Amino acid sequence: MSVTVLVGLGWGDEGKGRVIDYLAPSHQIVVRFNGGANAGHTVIANGVTFRFHLLPSGMLYADKTCVVAHGVVIDTVSLREEYELVRRTGPPLAKLLISDRCHLALPYHRLLDQLEEESRGQEKIGTTGRGIGPVYADKVARKGIRVCDLFHPDHLRELLTQTVEEKNRLIERVYGGQPIQLEPLYQQLLADAEFIRPFVTNTMTFLEGALTEGQNLLMEGAQGTLLDHEIGTYPFVTSTSPPAGMVSLGSGVGPRRISKVIGVAKAYATRVGAGPFPTELNDTLGTAIRERGKEYGTTTGRPRRCGWFDLPMMRMAAFANSPDEIVLTKLDVLSGLPELHVCTGYQLDGQMVRGIPALALDLERLTPLYQTLPGWKEELGSTHAWSDLPSTAKAYVSYLEEQLQVPIRVISVGPSREQIVVR
């Protein structure tokens, strides 16, 4: 019996999906424990690209069970579309279980998310517009509607009537938007209830039984630690908690059950949407890294901002997650660069900074300090052994490992399943 937790150490988009796909064969159960349809995890299997937003990234293994735990918020329309698409185009799928305690992301959440973002003008946060913030706000305010409510039609109608009336006042009077129609939404949810019914269960009870039987669990986190609304670059953050500590809250599996934490980081830094990014490359090199790394959002298609590896940010993320090891992704993207730069610290108004400033205005004024390392010319895509990597590539990985004081055990050198180097 083991519980392995996989979390992103950056601003998301670290490559968690393909790492989950890589680790899944040694686990019986894959569990999504946070986030919603704003997540985008990509898996390339047998030359086919699969993009998971709500489904766990272990769905392509028919002998596994994939669990959407109660820490995930579900858009039933998106879930149905995603499941049917993967079912039609993929191999036989894993068994799917969905918690009856999951909160629902509904059309008024999406509309309010988009209207609020538009109202910010030049001060946009950069949300995906999937309604994730508003649904988590309703959850905390005890106004949410959950999966278990779908199977009690009269109760569901009563909840919707109250909530739609309240949301429409906000939509119309504050934002001047078009109101949500109650009856079509109610009928849609009744139809979705029949689709989702076979998958719904008390997932806490299921996971408790699985651990009692000695099965191995792989916990899949969404987004990245630097987007956490407690310790990330607030207010340019997500509405869920991506660090490893969220596992217990989002799945019900207690912290003493956790066997290992694995952090995922890119060999360079990326960020999508607005927010401070101290090592961002606003030049042709940043554009070249984006194109070579195909750095476009899985969920939104937006171009990602690219920059150098940021040690202070990664140290904070490592401290918050206590990873036993790190998976370093996209090392191959750096091939061909004559030299690489790694941020080792910051200055603010000419003074050295200790830790990461809390205020976004200060984060935007940081001056990064860099260590320069030699690059390599060789392409890495066909490399399968650590000993076969160029010496300067190994030196780069070893430098990051030494600075972070966390072993880097696995390195990806391409997007496909087989493009992995294990140390």
N, C-alpha and C positions, 0 to 999 in steps of 0.2 A: 504494500500500500504506500502510495506517495502522492503528494499534492505539489505540483510544479506550477509556479506563477510566472507568466510572461508579461512584461510591461515595457512601454516605450519610455525612453529617457529624454527625448527631445520634445519638439513641438508637434508630435504626431508624425505620421508618414515614414516611420523608421524602417518599415518592412516586416511588421509583426505577422502579417498574414502568411507570408511564405515561410517564416520561422515556425509558426504553429503547424503548418502543413508538413514541415520537415520533422518536427518532434512528435507529431500525432501517432506514428506507428508504434511507439513504445508506451502509449497510454490507451486506456479503454474509453475514456470519457473526455470530451473537450467542452469547456464551460465559458460562455461569454458572461461577464459579471458587471459590465457598466456600459454607459453610452446608449446610443440609438442609431437611427439611420444616417446620422451625420458621419459615422465611421466609414472607412473605406479600406478593406483589406484585400489585397490582390494575391491570387495564387495562379501560377502557370503550371499546368499539368498536361503532359503529352502534347505540348505545343498549343494548348487551348488556354486562353486567359479567362479566369473567373474572378468577378469582383463581388465580394461579400460586404454587405452593409449591416444587416441584422443577423444573418445566419453565422454561426461559428465557422472558422476557417478549416475545421476538420471534416466538413460535410462531404468531401470527396472520397472518404474511406467508408465503405459500406459496412464494415465490421465494427464501427465505432458508434457511440451514442453522443450526440451533440445537444447541449443544454443551453437554453436562453434563460438565465437566472433572473431573479426579481429586480436586480439592480439595473436592468436594461429597460428602456422605454420603447414601446412597440408601436409602429405605424402599421396597422393591419393590412392596408392596401399595398404598401411597399413590401411587406413580408410575403404576401401572397404572390406578388409579381416576381420577387426574387426567387422564391422557392420553385415556382413553375418554370422559370427560365433555366435555373441550374438543373432541375430535373430533366428538362428536354435536351439540354446540350451536354450534360456531364455523364459520368459513369453512375452506377447505382449508388444512391446516397445513404449517408448514415441515418440512423434513427434519430428523430428530432423530438425534443421535449421542451415545452415552454412553461414557465412558471405562471400559476394562476394569480400571482401577486404583481406581475408586471403592470406598470402604468401605461396607458394608451396615449400616444401622440395623435391628436385629432385635427381635422382641418382648421379649426379656429386657432389652434396652437401655431400651425404653419403660417396662417395669415397674419396673426399678431407678431410673429417673429419677423416676417418680411416688412410689415408696416412700421414696426419699431426701428428696424435697421434703416429703412428709407428716411425716417424722421430725423436720424442723426446727421444727415448730410455728410459733410467732410469728416465727421468724427465716427464713421462706421467702425464697428467692432470687427466685421468680416465673418459673420456667422454663415452657416450653410443654408439658412432659410428653411430648415427641416422642422422647426418648432421645438427643438430640444430644450432651449432655455425656458420657454413658457410652460412646457409640460413638467419640468422639474420644479418650477415655481409653484404650480398647482399642487404638486406632490407634497412639498414642504408646507404649503398653506392648507393642506388637508381638504383640497377641493378636487382631487384627481379621480379619474375613472379607470378602473383596473380590468384586467382580463377576466377575472372572476365575475364582474358585473355583466359581462356579455351574455351570460347564460340565464339571466333572470329578466325577461323582456319588460315587465311592468316596472321593476326597479330601475332598469336601464333608462326607460323613457322618463321616469321622474328625475333621475340625475341629469339627463341631457336637457330637459326642459329648464331646469334651474340654471344650469351652466351656460347654455346657449343664450338665454336671455341676458345674463350678466355679461358675457363676452361681446354680444352684439352692441350693448350700450357703449362699451369701450371702443369697439371697431368703428361704429358710426359717429359717436360724439367726439371722440378724441382724435381719431385718424381720418375720419371721412371715408371709410371703406365701405364695401358692400357687405351686408349682414349674411351670416350663415343661416341656411334654411334647415329647420329642425327635422322635418319628416324625411327628406332624402338621406340625411346623415343617419337617422335612426334605422332606416331600412338597409342602408349599406352595412351598418354594424351588425345587424341581424344576419345578413348574408355572410359577413366575415366570420361571425361566431361559428357557423357551420363548417367553414373551412378550417378554422383553428382548433375546433373542439378535439379532434383525435390526438393532438399534440400536447394538450394542456394537462398539467398535473401539479402536485405539490413537489417542486423540485428539491426543496430542502430535505424532505423525507427520502426522496430517491437518492440524493447524494450521501445522506447518512447511511443508507443501506449499502450503497456501493463501497464506501470506505470500510464498513464492517466486513464486507466480503473480500477486502484486500485489493480492490481495483485501483488503478492509477488515474489520477485526475490531472488534466492540463487546463489551467485557468487563463483565458485569453482576455487581455485588457484592450480597451479602445482609447484613442487619442494618446497624448504623451504627458509626462510628468510636468513639463514646463507650461502646460495648459491647465494645470490644476487650479481651481478657483481659490484655494487656500494659499498655496506657495508659489504659483506661477506668476506670469507677467500680467497681473490684474490691471485693468479690467479686460484685457485682451486674452481671455481664457475661455474654457468650456464650462458647461454647467454640471458636469459630473466630476468624479475624483478618479483620475487615471492611476495614481500610485498603487503599490502593492497592498497598502493598508485597506484599500477599498474592497479587496477580495472577500473579507469576512462580512462586511456590510452588504455587498452586492450579491453574494451567493449563499450566505448562512454558514459557510464552512469556517469554523473558528480558527484564530491565528496560530494556535499551537498545533494544528493539523498540517500547517505548511512545511514542506520538506525542503524546497529550493525556490529561490527567486532568480529569474534570468532577466537581465535588462537588455534592450535592443537599442543600438545607436548606429547612426550612419557614420561613414568615414569622413563626412563633411556635414555641415548644418543646413537645414532647410526650414522654411516656415511658409505657410499659406495664409492669406488674409492679412489684416492689419496687425500692428503691434511691434514693440521694440525688438530689434535684431542686431546686436552689437557688431557681429562679424560679417554682416551682409556685404556681398560684392555687387555694387551697383555699376557694373561695367561689362565689357565684352566677355571677361572670364566668367563672371556669374552667369551670363547668358549661355556660354558654351557648356558649363557644367549642367545647367538646366536641360539643355537639349540632349547632351550625351546621356544624362541620367534619366531622361524622360520624366522630368519633374513637373507633372501636372496632376492636380487633385483627382483621386479616384472617385470621389463623390460629386465634386463640382466642376472638374475639368479646369479649374483656375491654375495659372502658372504659379509654381512655388518659387519663393525667393531663396537664393542659394548663398552660402557663405562658408567661411572656414570653421573647422572644428573648434568648439568653445569649451575649454577645460573648466572654467569656473561654473558655468551652467551645468556641465555634466557632473561635476563634483557635488553640487547641490542635489541633483537628481539621484546620484548614487547614495548620498546620505539619507535621502527620503525613502529609498526603496531597499537598501541593504542587499544589493544583488550578490549572489554567490559567484556569478560569472556574467560576462557580456557577450552578446552576439554583435559583431561589427558588420554592417551591410554596405554594399555598393563600393567596396574598395576598388573594383575595376573601373569605376567612373573617373578616378583620379589618374589613370594611366595617361602618359604623354605630357604631363605637366613637368616642367624642368625643376620646379621647387614647390614645396607645400608650406603653408603657414598654419600654426596652431596657436590660438589665443591662450595665453598663460595668465592673464590678469587684466585689470582695467585701471584707468585713471579717470577721475571726475574733477574737473576744474583744477587740473594739475596735481591732484593728490591721489595716492594709491587707495583703491577701494578694497575693503575687506568684505567678502561675501557678495551677495546680489542685492542691490538697492530695491526697496519695496515700491517706490514711486515710479510710475511709467515715465514721467518727465525726466527723471534722473537716468533711467535706463537708456533713454534715447540720446542722452548727452555723453554716454560713456565713450572713452577712447580705448580701444583694445590694444594690448601689448602682445607681440607675436614672437614665437620661436620659429625659425626657418629650418626646414628639413629638406634634403634632396628628394626629388621625385624619381620616377622610373618611366621608361619608354615602352616596356613590354606590355602586351595585352594579357589579361589574366583569365579570360573566360574559360579556357580549357585547362586551367590549373586545378589539381585535385589534392595536392599534398603541400603542407607548409614548407617543406624543404625545397619545393620547386618554385616558390615565389621569388621574385627578384630581391636581392639583399636589402635594397632601399625600401621596398614595400614591407619587408619583415621589420626593418628598423622603425618604420612609421608606426606599425601596429604595436611593437614593443614599447615605443615611447609613450603612446597613449595608455597602455596597460600600466606602465611604471608610474605615470602621473596620477592615474585614477586609483591605483592600488586595488584593482579588481582584475582577475584574470580574464583575458579575451580568449574564449575557447573555440568559437566558431566564427568563420569569416565567409561572407557571401561574395562571389566574384562574378555574378550574373543573376538574371531573374529566374532561371529555371531551377527545378528541384535538384538537379544533379550538380549545379554550380556552387558547391559548398566545399570549403576547406576546414577540416577539423584538426585542431592542434592536439 
